[in-house]
Structure formats: structure tokens, C-alpha cells
Amino acid sequence: MRDRSEYVVDMPSGIDVKLNQNESPFDLPDELKQELLDVYEQVEVNRYP
């Protein structure tokens, strides 16, 4: 596997937004990050849901 190259998807010309990679160039607002953190702190992550 070490000699294999990584899989790279090039951006097609004329395309501004790609929806197939589940990525966003924008970060979440700080307020939403804090809200998510508050919720996550209440989750027992050592338990299977």
C-alpha cells in the first residue's frame, strides 16, 4: 500500500461548488460551535446509543 498514490479529485472547470465531498469552505459560527459543544458535553460518549 505504501507505493500507492492518494486518490485526488480535481475541480472540473466551470464549477464553483462541489456537493459530492461533504465539505464546506465556510466555518460554523462561533455561537453554533458553542451550542454544539454544550450538547456534546452532556453526551456519555462511552455508551452505545
C-alpha positions in Angstrom: 0.0 0.0 0.0 2.9 2.4 0.6 3.7 2.7 -3.0 0.1 3.6 -3.9 -0.8 7.2 -4.6 -3.6 9.0 -2.9 -7.0 9.5 -4.6 -7.3 13.1 -5.7 -10.4 14.6 -7.2 -9.8 17.6 -9.4 -12.1 20.6 -9.6 -13.9 20.5 -13.0 -13.6 23.7 -14.9 -16.6 26.0 -14.8 -17.8 24.6 -11.5 -17.9 26.8 -8.4 -19.4 24.5 -5.9 -18.9 20.7 -5.4 -21.6 18.9 -3.4 -20.2 15.4 -3.6 -17.4 15.7 -0.9 -19.4 16.8 2.1 -17.0 19.7 2.7 -17.6 23.4 3.1 -15.1 26.2 2.7 -17.0 28.0 5.5 -16.6 27.5 9.2 -19.5 27.3 11.6 -20.5 30.5 13.5 -19.0 30.7 17.0 -22.4 30.6 18.6 -23.3 27.4 16.9 -20.0 25.8 17.8 -20.6 26.7 21.4 -24.1 25.3 21.3 -22.8 22.0 19.8 -20.1 21.9 22.5 -22.7 22.4 25.2 -24.8 19.5 23.9 -21.8 17.2 23.3 -20.6 17.8 26.9 -23.9 16.2 28.1 -23.4 13.0 26.0 -22.0 9.9 27.6 -19.6 9.0 24.8 -18.6 5.8 26.5 -22.1 4.4 25.9 -23.5 2.9 22.8 -26.8 4.8 21.9 
